Amino acid sequence: MGWVSIAASAAFVLLVLAIVVLRKKGQEHQEQRFSAVDFAANIALAVYLLVLAYAVVLCKDAITAAEADSAAESETLTELYWALAPIPEAAPLKVQIRQYTNQSITLDWPMMSNDTLSLLPGRTLDELRAALHRLRPAEPAHENLRQEALDRAADLSHARALRAEDAATRLEDIFMISMALSGALVIAMPWTLGIRPTFATVVSDAIRVTVVVVGVVFVQLSSHPYSGFNAVEPTAFEVAMQQFDRIDRQLAPPQS
């Protein structure tokens, strides 16, 4: 967040500096020159707003997709736990499911803001899948549940790969570059006239600077699904952990 403060401070200093310089050396208002520059500034503003709107939509779509993928992975974990819960021999595998879920929360999530996942949960998942292949239920009726669990484990591996892709997704640099360039033109172009500032022009300058800076900061803070103020949280995985407890309670043998 430090760069946000730097950007806002730099924009404010630039605004104050421009006002001070123009008050000392500025000329009186010239209608013909003002109209031409005003038209160019409006074009730059239109480009800026267009890029801003498109960038916001892309950021929102990326966050929504990451939330959906996270929820789907959590649901797969719950269904995998359901499939193994009735099999007595699968008790160690249930522990591995809980371990993978907890590692995803405590190890993956802190690293996903840096575009990567932890290696340890991936190894836990591989060990879980290997243990599923070795599992031999004593009851023949449980073989179908083992097969279902194998399918769910394959789905879980795919879901983890999707989460890794989501964590590596960021808004392309071209959008930030386009916003920065068009925003700079929106802010600075009226100053090229060298007109001595009035109260109305100072207010106009302040509004332009605010709109540009807020837009750039908002997009930057929304440009990654797992960082910023709209970051996807591991809520779905925390719910899955609670679901595991409920499944165990529901399938526990009745008290005599």
VEXTOR-749391 format. One record per residue (C-alpha): residue in three letters; x, y, z. Coordinates in Angstrom, 1 decimal, always signed. Last residue first. Example, Ala and Ser with C-alpha at 12.3 -4.5 7.8 and 13.67 -1.06 7.14 Angstrom:
! residues 2
residuo:Ser east:+13.7 north:-1.1 up:+7.1
residuo:Ala east:+12.3 north:-4.5 up:+7.8
! end
This chain:
! residues 256
residuo:Ser east:-26.1 north:-47.6 up:+23.0
residuo:Gln east:-24.9 north:-44.5 up:+21.2
residuo:Pro east:-25.6 north:-44.5 up:+17.5
residuo:Pro east:-22.5 north:-45.0 up:+15.3
residuo:Ala east:-21.1 north:-41.7 up:+13.9
residuo:Leu east:-22.2 north:-41.0 up:+10.4
residuo:Gln east:-23.9 north:-37.7 up:+11.2
residuo:Arg east:-21.2 north:-36.6 up:+13.6
residuo:Asp east:-18.4 north:-37.3 up:+11.2
residuo:Ile east:-20.3 north:-35.5 up:+8.4
residuo:Arg east:-20.8 north:-32.5 up:+10.7
residuo:Asp east:-17.1 north:-32.3 up:+11.5
residuo:Phe east:-16.1 north:-32.5 up:+7.9
residuo:Gln east:-18.6 north:-29.7 up:+7.1
residuo:Gln east:-16.8 north:-27.4 up:+9.5
residuo:Met east:-13.6 north:-27.9 up:+7.6
residuo:Ala east:-15.4 north:-27.3 up:+4.4
residuo:Val east:-16.7 north:-24.0 up:+5.7
residuo:Glu east:-13.1 north:-22.9 up:+6.4
residuo:Phe east:-12.3 north:-24.0 up:+2.8
residuo:Ala east:-15.1 north:-21.8 up:+1.4
residuo:Thr east:-13.9 north:-18.8 up:+3.5
residuo:Pro east:-10.4 north:-18.9 up:+2.2
residuo:Glu east:-10.7 north:-15.2 up:+1.2
residuo:Val east:-10.8 north:-13.8 up:-2.3
residuo:Ala east:-9.1 north:-10.4 up:-2.4
residuo:Asn east:-11.4 north:-7.4 up:-3.0
residuo:Phe east:-9.3 north:-5.0 up:-0.9
residuo:Gly east:-6.1 north:-6.0 up:-2.6
residuo:Ser east:-4.6 north:-9.4 up:-3.1
residuo:Tyr east:-5.9 north:-12.8 up:-4.1
residuo:Pro east:-7.9 north:-12.0 up:-7.3
residuo:His east:-5.3 north:-9.6 up:-8.6
residuo:Ser east:-6.0 north:-6.3 up:-10.4
residuo:Ser east:-8.4 north:-4.9 up:-7.8
residuo:Leu east:-5.9 north:-2.7 up:-5.9
residuo:Gln east:-4.4 north:-1.5 up:-9.2
residuo:Val east:-7.8 north:-0.8 up:-10.6
residuo:Phe east:-8.8 north:+1.3 up:-7.6
residuo:Val east:-5.5 north:+3.1 up:-7.5
residuo:Val east:-5.7 north:+4.1 up:-11.1
residuo:Gly east:-9.3 north:+5.3 up:-10.8
residuo:Val east:-8.7 north:+7.2 up:-7.6
residuo:Val east:-5.6 north:+9.0 up:-9.1
residuo:Val east:-7.4 north:+9.9 up:-12.3
residuo:Val east:-10.6 north:+11.2 up:-10.7
residuo:Thr east:-8.7 north:+13.1 up:-7.9
residuo:Val east:-6.4 north:+14.8 up:-10.4
residuo:Arg east:-9.3 north:+15.9 up:-12.6
residuo:Ile east:-11.3 north:+17.1 up:-9.6
residuo:Ala east:-8.4 north:+19.1 up:-8.2
residuo:Asp east:-7.7 north:+20.7 up:-11.6
residuo:Ser east:-11.4 north:+21.8 up:-11.9
residuo:Val east:-11.3 north:+23.2 up:-8.4
residuo:Val east:-8.2 north:+25.2 up:-9.3
residuo:Thr east:-9.7 north:+26.3 up:-12.5
residuo:Ala east:-12.8 north:+27.7 up:-10.8
residuo:Phe east:-10.7 north:+29.5 up:-8.1
residuo:Thr east:-8.6 north:+31.1 up:-10.8
residuo:Pro east:-5.3 north:+29.9 up:-12.2
residuo:Arg east:-3.2 north:+32.1 up:-14.6
residuo:Ile east:-3.2 north:+30.4 up:-18.0
residuo:Gly east:+0.0 north:+28.7 up:-19.1
residuo:Leu east:-1.9 north:+26.9 up:-21.9
residuo:Thr east:+0.1 north:+23.7 up:-21.1
residuo:Trp east:-1.7 north:+23.5 up:-17.8
residuo:Pro east:-4.9 north:+22.3 up:-19.5
residuo:Met east:-2.9 north:+19.2 up:-20.8
residuo:Ala east:-1.5 north:+18.1 up:-17.5
residuo:Ile east:-4.3 north:+16.3 up:-15.8
residuo:Val east:-6.1 north:+14.7 up:-18.7
residuo:Leu east:-2.8 north:+14.0 up:-20.4
residuo:Ala east:-1.5 north:+12.2 up:-17.3
residuo:Gly east:-4.6 north:+10.2 up:-17.1
residuo:Ser east:-4.2 north:+9.1 up:-20.7
residuo:Leu east:-0.7 north:+8.0 up:-20.0
residuo:Ala east:-1.4 north:+6.3 up:-16.7
residuo:Met east:-4.5 north:+4.6 up:-17.9
residuo:Ser east:-2.8 north:+3.3 up:-21.0
residuo:Ile east:+0.1 north:+2.0 up:-19.0
residuo:Met east:-2.2 north:+0.4 up:-16.4
residuo:Phe east:-4.1 north:-1.3 up:-19.1
residuo:Ile east:-1.1 north:-2.4 up:-21.1
residuo:Asp east:+0.3 north:-4.1 up:-17.9
residuo:Glu east:-2.2 north:-6.9 up:-18.2
residuo:Leu east:-4.4 north:-7.4 up:-15.2
residuo:Arg east:-3.2 north:-10.3 up:-13.1
residuo:Thr east:-3.8 north:-14.0 up:-13.1
residuo:Ala east:-1.2 north:-16.2 up:-11.4
residuo:Ala east:-3.4 north:-16.9 up:-8.4
residuo:Asp east:-6.3 north:-17.9 up:-10.8
residuo:Glu east:-4.0 north:-20.3 up:-12.6
residuo:Ala east:-3.0 north:-21.9 up:-9.3
residuo:Arg east:-6.7 north:-22.1 up:-8.3
residuo:Leu east:-7.4 north:-23.9 up:-11.6
residuo:Ala east:-4.6 north:-26.4 up:-10.9
residuo:Arg east:-6.1 north:-27.0 up:-7.5
residuo:Ala east:-9.5 north:-27.7 up:-9.1
residuo:His east:-7.9 north:-30.2 up:-11.4
residuo:Ser east:-6.3 north:-32.1 up:-8.5
residuo:Leu east:-9.7 north:-32.0 up:-6.7
residuo:Asp east:-11.5 north:-33.4 up:-9.7
residuo:Ala east:-9.0 north:-36.3 up:-9.7
residuo:Ala east:-9.6 north:-36.8 up:-6.0
residuo:Arg east:-13.4 north:-36.8 up:-6.6
residuo:Asp east:-13.0 north:-39.6 up:-9.2
residuo:Leu east:-10.9 north:-41.6 up:-6.8
residuo:Ala east:-13.5 north:-41.0 up:-4.1
residuo:Glu east:-16.2 north:-42.3 up:-6.4
residuo:Gln east:-14.1 north:-45.4 up:-7.0
residuo:Arg east:-13.7 north:-45.9 up:-3.2
residuo:Leu east:-17.4 north:-45.5 up:-2.7
residuo:Asn east:-18.1 north:-48.1 up:-5.3
residuo:Glu east:-15.7 north:-50.4 up:-3.5
residuo:His east:-17.6 north:-49.9 up:-0.2
residuo:Ala east:-20.2 north:-52.6 up:-1.1
residuo:Pro east:-17.3 north:-55.2 up:-1.2
residuo:Glu east:-16.7 north:-54.6 up:+2.5
residuo:Ala east:-13.1 north:-55.0 up:+3.6
residuo:Pro east:-12.1 north:-51.9 up:+1.7
residuo:Arg east:-8.8 north:-52.0 up:-0.2
residuo:Leu east:-7.1 north:-48.6 up:-0.3
residuo:Arg east:-3.9 north:-48.6 up:-2.3
residuo:His east:-5.3 north:-46.4 up:-5.0
residuo:Leu east:-6.7 north:-44.0 up:-2.4
residuo:Ala east:-3.4 north:-43.9 up:-0.6
residuo:Ala east:-1.8 north:-42.7 up:-3.9
residuo:Arg east:-4.4 north:-40.0 up:-4.3
residuo:Leu east:-3.9 north:-38.8 up:-0.7
residuo:Glu east:-0.1 north:-38.8 up:-1.2
residuo:Asp east:-0.5 north:-36.6 up:-4.2
residuo:Leu east:-2.8 north:-34.2 up:-2.3
residuo:Thr east:-0.3 north:-34.0 up:+0.5
residuo:Arg east:+2.4 north:-33.2 up:-2.0
residuo:Gly east:+0.3 north:-30.4 up:-3.5
residuo:Pro east:-0.4 north:-29.1 up:+0.0
residuo:Leu east:+3.4 north:-28.9 up:+0.6
residuo:Leu east:+4.4 north:-27.0 up:-2.6
residuo:Ser east:+2.8 north:-23.7 up:-1.6
residuo:Leu east:+0.9 north:-21.9 up:-4.3
residuo:Thr east:+2.1 north:-18.9 up:-6.5
residuo:Asp east:+1.1 north:-15.5 up:-7.7
residuo:Asn east:+2.5 north:-13.4 up:-4.8
residuo:Ser east:-1.0 north:-12.9 up:-3.3
residuo:Met east:-1.3 north:-16.7 up:-3.6
residuo:Met east:+1.5 north:-17.1 up:-1.0
residuo:Pro east:-0.6 north:-16.3 up:+2.1
residuo:Trp east:-3.5 north:-18.4 up:+0.8
residuo:Asp east:-1.5 north:-21.5 up:+0.0
residuo:Leu east:+0.1 north:-22.2 up:+3.5
residuo:Thr east:-2.6 north:-21.6 up:+6.1
residuo:Ile east:-5.8 north:-22.1 up:+4.2
residuo:Ser east:-4.5 north:-24.7 up:+1.7
residuo:Gln east:-2.7 north:-26.4 up:+4.5
residuo:Asn east:-5.9 north:-26.8 up:+6.4
residuo:Thr east:-7.7 north:-28.3 up:+3.5
residuo:Tyr east:-4.8 north:-30.7 up:+2.7
residuo:Gln east:-4.6 north:-31.8 up:+6.4
residuo:Arg east:-8.4 north:-32.3 up:+6.6
residuo:Ile east:-8.2 north:-34.5 up:+3.5
residuo:Gln east:-5.2 north:-36.3 up:+4.9
residuo:Val east:-7.1 north:-37.1 up:+8.1
residuo:Lys east:-9.9 north:-38.5 up:+6.1
residuo:Leu east:-7.3 north:-40.7 up:+4.3
residuo:Pro east:-6.2 north:-42.1 up:+7.7
residuo:Ala east:-9.8 north:-43.1 up:+8.5
residuo:Ala east:-10.3 north:-44.8 up:+5.1
residuo:Glu east:-10.3 north:-48.3 up:+6.5
residuo:Pro east:-13.6 north:-47.7 up:+8.2
residuo:Ile east:-15.3 north:-46.8 up:+4.9
residuo:Pro east:-18.5 north:-44.7 up:+5.6
residuo:Ala east:-16.6 north:-41.4 up:+5.6
residuo:Leu east:-14.7 north:-41.9 up:+2.3
residuo:Ala east:-17.4 north:-40.7 up:-0.1
residuo:Trp east:-18.6 north:-37.9 up:+2.2
residuo:Tyr east:-15.0 north:-36.7 up:+2.5
residuo:Leu east:-14.6 north:-36.6 up:-1.2
residuo:Glu east:-17.9 north:-34.7 up:-1.5
residuo:Thr east:-16.6 north:-32.1 up:+1.0
residuo:Leu east:-13.3 north:-31.7 up:-0.8
residuo:Thr east:-15.1 north:-31.3 up:-4.1
residuo:Glu east:-17.3 north:-28.6 up:-2.6
residuo:Ser east:-14.2 north:-26.7 up:-1.4
residuo:Glu east:-12.7 north:-27.0 up:-4.9
residuo:Ala east:-15.9 north:-25.6 up:-6.4
residuo:Ala east:-16.0 north:-22.7 up:-3.9
residuo:Ser east:-12.4 north:-21.8 up:-4.8
residuo:Asp east:-13.2 north:-22.0 up:-8.5
residuo:Ala east:-16.3 north:-19.8 up:-8.1
residuo:Glu east:-14.4 north:-17.2 up:-6.0
residuo:Ala east:-11.5 north:-17.2 up:-8.6
residuo:Ala east:-14.0 north:-16.7 up:-11.4
residuo:Thr east:-15.7 north:-13.8 up:-9.6
residuo:Ile east:-12.3 north:-12.1 up:-8.9
residuo:Ala east:-11.2 north:-12.5 up:-12.5
residuo:Asp east:-14.5 north:-11.1 up:-13.8
residuo:Lys east:-14.3 north:-8.1 up:-11.5
residuo:Cys east:-10.8 north:-7.3 up:-12.6
residuo:Leu east:-11.8 north:-7.6 up:-16.3
residuo:Val east:-14.8 north:-5.3 up:-15.7
residuo:Val east:-12.7 north:-2.8 up:-13.9
residuo:Ala east:-10.2 north:-2.8 up:-16.7
residuo:Tyr east:-12.8 north:-2.2 up:-19.3
residuo:Ala east:-14.3 north:+0.8 up:-17.4
residuo:Leu east:-10.9 north:+2.3 up:-16.8
residuo:Val east:-9.8 north:+1.9 up:-20.4
residuo:Leu east:-13.0 north:+3.7 up:-21.5
residuo:Leu east:-12.6 north:+6.4 up:-18.8
residuo:Tyr east:-9.0 north:+7.1 up:-19.9
residuo:Val east:-9.9 north:+7.2 up:-23.6
residuo:Ala east:-12.8 north:+9.6 up:-22.9
residuo:Leu east:-10.5 north:+11.8 up:-20.7
residuo:Ala east:-7.9 north:+12.0 up:-23.4
residuo:Ile east:-10.5 north:+13.1 up:-25.9
residuo:Asn east:-11.8 north:+15.7 up:-23.4
residuo:Ala east:-8.2 north:+17.0 up:-23.0
residuo:Ala east:-7.9 north:+17.4 up:-26.7
residuo:Phe east:-11.1 north:+19.4 up:-26.9
residuo:Asp east:-10.0 north:+21.5 up:-24.0
residuo:Val east:-6.7 north:+22.2 up:-25.7
residuo:Ala east:-8.4 north:+23.4 up:-28.8
residuo:Ser east:-11.0 north:+25.5 up:-26.9
residuo:Phe east:-8.4 north:+27.1 up:-24.6
residuo:Arg east:-6.2 north:+28.2 up:-27.5
residuo:Gln east:-9.1 north:+30.1 up:-29.1
residuo:Glu east:-10.5 north:+31.5 up:-25.8
residuo:Gln east:-7.2 north:+32.9 up:-24.4
residuo:His east:-7.4 north:+33.4 up:-20.6
residuo:Glu east:-4.8 north:+35.6 up:-19.1
residuo:Gln east:-1.2 north:+34.5 up:-18.9
residuo:Gly east:+0.5 north:+32.4 up:-16.2
residuo:Lys east:+3.9 north:+33.2 up:-14.8
residuo:Lys east:+3.4 north:+33.6 up:-11.0
residuo:Arg east:+0.0 north:+32.0 up:-10.6
residuo:Leu east:+1.0 north:+29.4 up:-13.2
residuo:Val east:+4.0 north:+28.3 up:-11.2
residuo:Val east:+2.1 north:+28.1 up:-7.9
residuo:Ile east:-0.9 north:+26.2 up:-9.5
residuo:Ala east:+1.4 north:+23.7 up:-11.3
residuo:Leu east:+3.4 north:+23.1 up:-8.1
residuo:Val east:+0.2 north:+22.5 up:-6.1
residuo:Leu east:-1.1 north:+20.0 up:-8.6
residuo:Leu east:+2.2 north:+18.2 up:-8.9
residuo:Val east:+2.5 north:+17.9 up:-5.1
residuo:Phe east:-1.0 north:+16.4 up:-5.0
residuo:Ala east:-0.2 north:+13.9 up:-7.7
residuo:Ala east:+3.0 north:+12.9 up:-6.0
residuo:Ser east:+1.3 north:+12.5 up:-2.7
residuo:Ala east:-1.4 north:+10.3 up:-4.2
residuo:Ala east:+1.2 north:+8.1 up:-6.0
residuo:Ile east:+3.4 north:+7.8 up:-2.9
residuo:Ser east:+0.4 north:+6.9 up:-0.7
residuo:Val east:-0.6 north:+4.2 up:-3.2
residuo:Trp east:+3.1 north:+3.0 up:-3.5
residuo:Gly east:+3.0 north:+2.3 up:+0.3
residuo:Met east:+0.0 north:+0.0 up:+0.0
! end
